[in-house]
Amino acid sequence: KTCAACGADNRDPALFCRRCSRRLLSERRCPNCGRANPPDAQFCNKCSTLLAGAVAPTPGLTGQLAPQSLLAGRYRILRRVGQGAMGAVYEAEDARLSGKQWAIKEMSDAALTDAAERVEALEAFQREALFLAALDHPNLPKVTDSFEAEGKHYLVMEFVDGQTLEELVAGAGRPLPPETVLGLGVDLCLVLDYLHSRQPPIIFRDLKPANIMIGRDGVIKLIDFGIARLFTPGKSRDTTTLGTPGYAAPEQYGKGQTDARSDLYALGATLHFLLTARDPADDPFNFPPVRRLNPAVSAELEAVVARAVATRAGERWPSARDTRRALTRAGAGPGAAAAQ
């Protein structure tokens, strides 16, 4: 994909130019509402219209529920807000509680022909339901219901009226203000500290701007726990490679056991993106100094991000709590981050 601003060539899935960080034009523009969508999108992210060149969904897959249809005799579907290979997310209203809206996540295993993969996908979905139902934190969506209907599995959770941090940066067309990123970083540290403090610890494993919603009230919510898991002590390495290129730590590629520091790497990559608008997927594991791309960022904040994305886990911040303290010091002004 060629950047219209500087002419640089980029990978097809890239959202931002690797050279100038400008937003890249999407190859799929919605014929219904005109929304620009990522080149691999099958449905419009705004109105859910099937995009030109996308393959129409086949029976048994997700994303088939029509607006105004009633699910489980209670949830009236308003619109589809997201679509993936094995899952979809709808906005729905509660027929029993007037004025109440929910986000309903749908999962089907119809696309999986391998029995082991089918079992793994279902277990991941059930694990997400158990995780969220047991958690209570202002930065996590509250799960209220889960059920199976017509061969598909559903999770009902709090609906967040807002946008993802990825959409926020894309809409602005530039990095977010450093003071805004500092506040977001502190909030993310608080919720990661909560997850990592559970017994056993919960490692999110796919922290990225697209999985962080910010509501109209300014409150962030971590979404999509589909690949979260309970950390099992005693294992030398993970059995599967999970995460998103650019945000996933090196150890998530089969080189070791993931732990809390893997989430902190993803946090650092997320903060780097928010401060520079540079897509880390263009060059995984390589993070240019933040101030080289955005001189408005303080040296203290740059140092916090640089340590978070260290290749070796032992060189990163020890915990989310330590990272939060460092961010707080960085926001206090020059020299504060060095004080211990």
N, C-alpha and C positions, 0 to 999 in steps of 0.2 A: 504494500500500500504506500503510495507516494504522498508525502506531506505537501499540501498546497502552499504552505508558507515558506518553507526553505528548500523543498525539492528532495529531501532525504528519503531513502527507501526504508520501509519498516515492515515487520512481520504482519501478515494479514489480520491476526486477532488483536493487534496493538490498538489501544485507545488513544495514546498520546505519542507524538513524534519523539524518537529516541534522541534527536539532535537538539530541537528547539522547544520540546515539551508542549507544543501546540496540540489542541484537540484534533484528531484525524477524522476526516469525513467518513461516515459509515457507508458501507456498500449497500445497505438495506434501509431504504426510507419507506415508512408506512404509507400505503396508498390511501388509507382512510383518514388519518389525522396529521400526516406529514412528519411524525416524530422520526429522528435519526436514531437507528439502533445499531448495536455491534454487528459486525459482518457475519458472525456465526449465529445470530438470533433467528429463531424460527417464528416467533410471535412478537408483535409490537409490545414494547415495555409499558406503553401508555394505555392503549385501547384493546390489546390482545388480538388484533387482526393478524391472520396468517400472512406472512410476508412473501413477496415475490421471490421465487426460487426455492422456497422452503418446501419440504415434503409434508403433505397433509397427514395429520395423525391417523393411525390405523386403530381399528377397534381393539379395546383392551388396554390401550395406553392412556396416560393421564391427560388432563386438560380438556376433557370432553363435556364437562358440565355446562349447560346453557344458562345464561342469565335468567333469573326468576325461577329456576328449578329449585325444588325443595329437597334437601339432603337430610337423611335420617329423620324425616318428619319434623325438623326443627330449624335447620339452617337454610335460609333463602340466599342463593348465589346471586351476587351483584355483578362481579366481573372477575376475570382471571388477571392476576397481577404478575404472575411469573410462570415460566415453563421450562422444564429441563428434560433430559432423556428419560428419566424414570419418575419424575415428580412434577407437580404443579402446585401453585398457591393461588387461592381465591380470596376475595373479600366477600364476606357474607353478613347478613343481618340475622338476628335472633328472632324467630317467630314467637318465642315465649316471653322474651324480655324486650319490650318496645324500645327502639332507639339504640340498642346494643349491637355493635359490630364486632366481628371476629375475623381473624386470618385463619383459613383452613388449608392445611398442607395435605396433599394427596400423593400417595405412592402406589405404584403398580409394579408387579414383577413380570408382567406379560412380555416385556422385551428381553428378559433373561432366559436363555435356553439352557444354560448350565445350572444344574440343580444346586451345586454348592454356592454359586453366585446368587441364586434366588434366596437361599437361606441367609446368606450374609447380608443382602440388602434388607430383608425383612427384620433381621436382628438389629441392624443399624437404625431402622425406623423405630422399632420398639424401644431401643436404648435411648433414642432422643426423647421419646415420650416419658420414660421413667426419669431421665435426667431432669428435664424441665419441670415435671410435676412435683419433684422433690425440692426444687430450688426456690429460693425467695430472695430476690435482689432487685432493686429498682432499675437496673440496667439489663435485666433479662426478661423476655416476654413470659407472662404467666400462662401455663397450660391449664385448660379447664376440662378437656374431654379428649378421648381417643376411642376409635371404633373401626370396624370393618364393614363395608357395604359393597355388594356386587363385585367381590373379588379385589377391591381396592382398600387401602388402609388410609385412615384420616386422623389428623391431629388438629385439634381446635385450640387456638392460642390468642392471646391479646393482639389486637390489630394496631399497628403503629402507623399513624397518619403522618407520613414524612417522606424522606428519600434517603438513599444510601450515601455514605461519604464519597464513594466513587462518582455518583451522580452529582453530588454537590460541587466537586472539583470540576467535573466536566461542564456543568452548567455555568460555573464562574469563568471557565477558560483560563484559569491561572491558579497558582498555589493559594492556599488559605493563609490568612494573617497568622504570624507566629504565635500571637497571644491566644488566638482561637485554637490552634493546634496544641498548645500547652494545656489548655483546659480539657480538650478531648483526650489528650494523653493521660492526664491525671485520672479522669473518669474511667478510662480503659484499664488503667492499673488497678483501680479499686475493684472492678468486677473480676479481673483476672486473679487478684489476690483472694477474692471470695471463692472462686472455682478451685484454685490451687490449694486452698486451705481445707477443702472437704476431705473426708476420710473414707476411702482413699481419694487422692487428688483427682480432679477432673482436668484433663488437658484438652483444650479446645481444638487445636491442631489445624484450624483453617481460618485464623484471624486475617482479615483483609478488608479494604474499604467497602467492597461489595457485600460483605457480611455484617456491616455495622450500619444500622439505621439511626437517623436522627429525626426525632419527631418535631412537629411544629412548636412544641413547648421547649425545644432545645435539649431534651433528654435523649441520650443514646441507648440503643438496645442491640445486644449481640443476637444475631439470628443464624439459623441453619446449623444446628448441632448434629447434622447427619453423620459426620465422621468423628464426632467427639468420642472419647473413650475414657475408661477408668485406667489410670496408670497402674500396671502390675509390676511390683518390685520383683527382682530376681531374673528378669529377662534381659539378655544382652543386646537384643535389637528388636525392632518391630517386625511383624510378619508381613505387613503390607506397606506400600508407599502411598501416603495420603497427603493432601495439601495442594496448594496452588503454586505453580512455578513463579518464582520471583519473591514469594512471601514464605514459602516452606523452607525451613532450616535444612542445612546439609544432611543432618542425621535422619531426616524424614525420607531420604533416598536410599534407605537400606544400610546406612553406615553406622547405625547405632540406635540406642533406645531414646525415644523422645521423652522429655519431661517438661517442667515449667519453663525452662530456659528456651525451649523450642517456641513456645508462645511468645516469649519476650523478643525473640528474633523477628517473628511476624509482626509484633508491635512496632519494632524499630523500622521494619520495611514499610509499614503503614504510615508511620510518622514521616518517614523520608518522602513518601509519595505525596502526602498532604502538604509538605513544605516546599516541594519542588515541582509537583505535577508530572514527574518522570515515572513512567511505567517500569517497575523493576523486572517484569517478565521479559523485557527486551534484552536484558543481560543479567540473568540470575547470578546471585552471590557477589555482584559488583555494584557497590554503592559509592558514587563520587561524593566527595565532601559536600555537605548541604550548602555551605556558604558559597561554593563555587557556582552553584546553580541559582541560589537565592541569597544575595548579600544582606537582605533584611533580617536574616536569622542570626541570633547571637552565637558567639563562639561556644558559650556554655551549653546551649541547646544542641548545637551541632555535635558536641562531644558526647552528650547523652545518647543521641541517635547512633553515633558511630560505635559506641560500646555495645549497644543492643544488637547490632547486626554483625558482630564479630563472628567469623567463620567457626571458631572453636567455642563450644558451649561454655567451657571453663573461663573464657575471657569476657563473657557477657555479664550483665547484672545478675546477681545471685537470685533475686526474687522480684516479683511485681512490686512489693512494698519498697524495696531499695530503689527501683526505677522511679516510683512515684516521688520518693524523697528527692531524688536527683532532679526530676522535672520541676519540682517545687522550688529547689534552690536555683535552677536555671532561670525560672521566672522571677526570682527576687532581684536579679540584676547582676552586673559584672562582678566576678570574684566570688559570688555566693556559692556557685556550684563546686568550687574547690574546697570550701570549708567543710570539715567533717566533724 
